[in-house]
Each structure stands twice: as C-alpha cells, then as structure tokens.
Amino acid sequence: MKNVLLIVDIQNDFLPGGALAVADGDAIIPGVNALTELEGWDSIVLTQDFHPAGHSSFASAHDGKAVYDTVEMPYGTQSLWPDHCVIGTPGAEFASTLNSDAANVVIRKGFRMHIDSYSAFMENDGETSTGLAGTLTDLGGGDPSKVRVFVVGLATDFCAGYSAVDARNAGFEVVAVRDLMRGIDIDGSIDAMWEQLRDAGVEIVASSDVAGMIG
Ligand SMILES: [Zn+2]
C-alpha cells in the first residue's frame, strides 16, 4: 500500500483574518506539519485554490448576488463566495507557517474562469480532471486500490470533504484525519459532509493514529 498525505488549501485567505476565513483554521497547522515529518509517505500533495480576478465563483462577479447566495452554472448550482485566493495576491499563498517544502506535488484548482473546483481531483462540473487521480494511480502501479490518501486541511465541508469523496470515487482508499480539518458550516454543512464521508467509505481517524498506519 502506498500512502499519500493530501493537504487541502492551507492558504492565507482561509485562515483567520483572510477573505474566506475558516474559524480556527490556523489551529491545524502544527499538527499538519507534524504529519509531514513522519517517515513513510510515498507522496505529499498540497492543493492551492487559485482564482483569476473576477472568477465566476465570486459573488462580486454576479449583479445582485450576495456572498453565500447560489447561482445556476451550466454544470449546476454554484455557491458564491467573497473574492478569495486571487492569483498574485498574498491570500492565495500558502500559510507561511505551513511546512510546504515537504510536498512533492502542488495541485492548483479553480483557475478556469467559468468553473469552480472544490475538490483536488475533479472540478465542480464533475468532468474536468485536475490530473491528481492519474498521478496517484501511477504511484499505485496503475491500481488506485493500492493507494491510501490521508486528507487534512480546509474546509471540511467543501474542498477537503469533496476531495475525500472524489478520492473514493476514483478508487483510492481514503482516510480523513478529523482533528486536522476545520469547516465553514453553512446550514449544517459540516455534519452533512461527515455523513457523506462515512457513506462513501472514508475511514475517519485521529492524527495520533496516523504514524501507526503508515509505519
Ligand atoms: Zn475558491
């Protein structure tokens, strides 16, 4: 079994003080850094939400719409967000305290103007791949069931959660590290995501369990 640490969107705009701050988002960084120091990872992947100015997921790009409203896109219903993680701004950068040098792969997502991407694997149209599934399948010698993806990061109910669900859909074993995730919570979306993760067959563990699993 190959083991992959997938660190989702630990970027300044998702941390307290950022444009789309996740409450307590910075609290997970020391624990995430500790995981990167473990022996036994075959790959460490960072994702980076990375939007052009005026991106279609921003409420400011839609007349008469407010943040957290929804809009119908050709691919379905899209939630609208504050302007965040705009390419070239400090908000798009990884947290300076994150051990980002540990990663051998960086996946940028949401850079196409008219498609948002929560997941590290599939953009929100459900058709456009980021390429990560292919990269990790190669790691397993062509068999995704020989690859186990440990998910940490932000936000539980959006990018981190959908990354875990899509990793299962791609055939990987998936582990969510519950104490190293934090959520936004819109109308109960955190609880709903944990239920979706369990239904998808995602294993849910504590960070203290991880060393024993990959050793
Ligand atoms: Zn975004």
Boltz pocket constraint, residues with backbone or C-beta under 6 A from the ligand:
constraints:
  - pocket:
      binder: B
      contacts: [[A, 49], [A, 50], [A, 51], [A, 57], [A, 84], [A, 85], [A, 110], [A, 117]]
      max_distance: 6.0
